[in-house]
């Protein structure tokens, strides 16, 4: 007697998960085609400069930070210089970025911590970076992905807003959202994925009145229709960001 064993079919949950992965990756490919030059918009030449610039970008724009950092980087070329900086002088330089007193405090402490614990060098590991003053996971992932080539997902305001709008996750907690999105994509895609989504958020998928009618991923987006759907009107909403 031959006993036939029925093939186990994937559950609806498995099928739904597979569909989500495929949709998310398709959307990312479309974004990559739309923004082939997507990259970190903070100017830097080394890990320390990127770390400082990212700290300064909090509650500011990349453009404003890029206007300030040339003088800052020239005046403070290494961790020791930040550790020994005159507070008033540094505050004056950072004032245009906003919250300059808190940022000055972070940079003074950052310089001291780098000198005392890492021989003045920016560490290339997440677990080390997040122990530094003023450095959280978002900042650490920016530095790892763009200065060290270590894949990382940057859950900034734009990224967090869009991944929920896309239906990729419902998580509002940045750490949990980072983990959920990371599970949808190959690790090698993480850094560029962050750039693609952030560029889209700055240029088309605005918080208010997104340019749905001029969106390259409209066909896959569950939030299509939240913004202007007329192609001509939507095209007028596309903008180069101020940072």
C-alpha positions, 0 to 999 in steps of 0.5 A: 500500500502506498501512503500519499503524504499531502504536501503542506501548504504555506499558511496565509501568514507565510503568504502575506509575509512573502507578499510584503517582502516582494512588494517592499523590495519592488518599491525600493528598486523603483526608488533606486531608479528614481533617485540614482544619486541618493546619498548622505547629504551631509558633507564630510571627509572622514568618520569624525567629520560625519559623526560631528555633522550628524550630531549637529543635524538634530533639529536642523537641516543638512544644508544649514549644517553644511554651511557651518561645518567647513569652519568647524572642521578646520578649527577642530580637526581631531578629537583632541581639539574638540575635547580642549575646545573653548565652550564659548567659541564653539557655541558661537560657531554652532549657533546657526544649527540650533540647540547650540548649547546642548550640541556644544556640550555633546561635542566637548564630551564626545571629544573627551570620550574618543581621546580617553577610550578610543585613542582619538579615533571614531570606533567602527562598531555599533556597540561602541558608537552608541556609548559616546555622548550625543550618539544614538542608533540613528547617528551610529548607523549613519556613520557606520553605513557612510563612513565605514561601509557597514550596513545600517538602517537610518530611522530618521523622521522621513524614514519612519514616516514613510515605512509606515505610510508604505505599510512595511511596518506599524512600529513607531519605536525606531529600534523595533522599526529598524529590526522589522525593516531590516528583516525585509531586505538583504543586509547589503541593501540597508544603507542605500535603502535608507538613502532611497527612502529619505530622498523620496520623503524629502522630494515627493512623499511629503508629510502633508500633501504628498505628490501621489500623482507623480510618485514612482511607487504609487501602484504599490503604496497603500497610502496612495490618494492621501495627497494630490493625485492629478499628475500635473498638480502633483508634479508641482509638489516635487521639490529639492529639499532644503536639507 
